């Protein structure tokens, strides 16, 4: 079976997002389900399911001209959100996104620390 460059890139980005952008998620899963016995299979199946779900969603919106810009945008957003979640130990959900869109610029800038950009 021949996999085009576009879908190979989607699979690589999906793997990257699964392993690195969801570090806090997997850390909480391992704390809840310690890696003993059947729990190992559960954690592996969660990782595989997340990988396949991300790859499926990215493939839905992939076309010849939109794949690379879409992946660049998603990688930038995932890096920002992963940093924010790891630094402040929060979960980003619908209400948090809604609140951030309803704030003014000064309130938003108070939450942003430009430390990752400076490093």
C-alpha positions as CSV (number, residue, x, y, z in Angstrom):
1,X,0.0,0.0,0.0
2,X,1.4,3.4,-1.0
3,X,1.1,6.2,1.5
4,X,1.5,9.7,0.1
5,X,3.8,12.2,1.6
6,X,0.8,14.2,2.9
7,X,-0.5,11.3,4.9
8,X,2.9,10.3,6.1
9,X,3.3,13.8,7.5
10,X,-0.1,13.6,9.1
11,X,0.8,10.3,10.8
12,X,4.1,11.8,12.1
13,X,2.4,14.9,13.5
14,X,-0.3,12.7,15.1
15,X,2.4,10.6,16.7
16,X,4.2,13.7,17.9
17,X,1.0,15.2,19.3
18,X,0.0,12.0,21.0
19,X,3.4,11.5,22.7
20,X,4.5,15.1,23.5
21,X,1.5,17.4,23.5
22,X,-0.5,15.1,25.8
23,X,2.2,14.6,28.4
24,X,0.0,15.9,31.3
25,X,-2.9,13.7,30.1
26,X,-0.7,10.5,30.1
27,X,0.8,11.5,33.4
28,X,-2.6,11.7,35.0
29,X,-3.7,8.4,33.3
30,X,-0.6,6.6,34.7
31,X,-1.2,8.1,38.2
32,X,-4.8,6.9,38.1
33,X,-4.0,3.5,36.5
34,X,-0.6,2.4,37.7
35,X,1.4,0.4,35.2
36,X,0.7,-3.0,36.6
37,X,-1.0,-6.0,35.0
38,X,-3.9,-5.2,32.8
39,X,-3.5,-1.5,33.3
40,X,-0.5,-1.5,30.9
41,X,-2.7,-2.7,28.1
42,X,-5.3,0.0,29.0
43,X,-2.7,2.8,28.9
44,X,-1.4,1.5,25.6
45,X,-4.9,1.3,24.1
46,X,-5.6,4.8,25.3
47,X,-2.5,6.0,23.5
48,X,-3.3,4.1,20.3
49,X,-6.9,5.4,20.3
50,X,-5.8,9.0,20.8
51,X,-3.2,8.6,18.0
52,X,-5.9,7.2,15.6
53,X,-8.4,9.8,16.6
54,X,-5.9,12.7,15.9
55,X,-4.9,11.1,12.6
56,X,-8.5,10.7,11.6
57,X,-9.4,14.3,12.4
58,X,-6.3,15.7,10.6
59,X,-7.0,13.5,7.6
60,X,-10.6,14.9,7.3
61,X,-9.3,18.4,6.7
62,X,-6.2,17.4,4.6
63,X,-5.9,18.5,1.0
64,X,-3.0,19.2,-1.3
65,X,-2.9,22.9,-0.4
66,X,-4.1,23.0,3.2
67,X,-2.2,20.2,4.9
68,X,1.1,21.9,5.8
69,X,-0.5,25.3,6.9
70,X,-3.0,23.3,9.0
71,X,-0.3,21.2,10.6
72,X,1.8,24.3,11.4
73,X,-1.1,26.0,13.0
74,X,-2.0,22.9,15.0
75,X,1.5,22.4,16.2
76,X,1.8,26.0,17.3
77,X,-1.5,25.9,19.2
78,X,-0.7,22.5,20.8
79,X,2.7,23.8,21.9
80,X,1.1,26.8,23.5
81,X,-1.6,24.8,25.2
82,X,0.7,22.1,26.4
83,X,3.0,24.7,28.0
84,X,0.1,26.5,29.6
85,X,-1.4,23.3,31.0
86,X,2.0,22.0,32.3
87,X,3.0,25.4,33.8
88,X,-0.4,26.3,35.5
89,X,-1.7,22.7,36.0
90,X,-5.0,23.5,34.5
91,X,-7.3,21.7,32.0
92,X,-8.3,23.7,28.9
93,X,-12.0,23.1,28.2
94,X,-14.9,24.9,26.5
95,X,-15.6,27.3,29.4
96,X,-11.9,28.3,29.6
97,X,-11.8,29.1,25.9
98,X,-15.0,31.0,26.2
99,X,-13.7,33.1,29.1
100,X,-10.4,33.8,27.3
101,X,-12.4,35.1,24.3
102,X,-14.5,37.4,26.5
103,X,-11.6,39.1,28.2
104,X,-9.8,42.3,27.1
105,X,-6.2,42.4,25.9
106,X,-4.8,43.5,29.3
107,X,-6.4,40.6,31.1
108,X,-5.1,38.2,28.5
109,X,-1.6,39.5,28.6
110,X,-1.5,38.9,32.4
111,X,-1.8,35.2,31.8
112,X,0.9,35.1,29.1
113,X,4.5,34.7,30.1
114,X,6.9,35.1,27.3
115,X,9.4,32.8,29.0
116,X,9.2,30.0,26.3
117,X,9.9,32.6,23.6
118,X,12.9,34.0,25.4
119,X,14.5,30.5,25.9
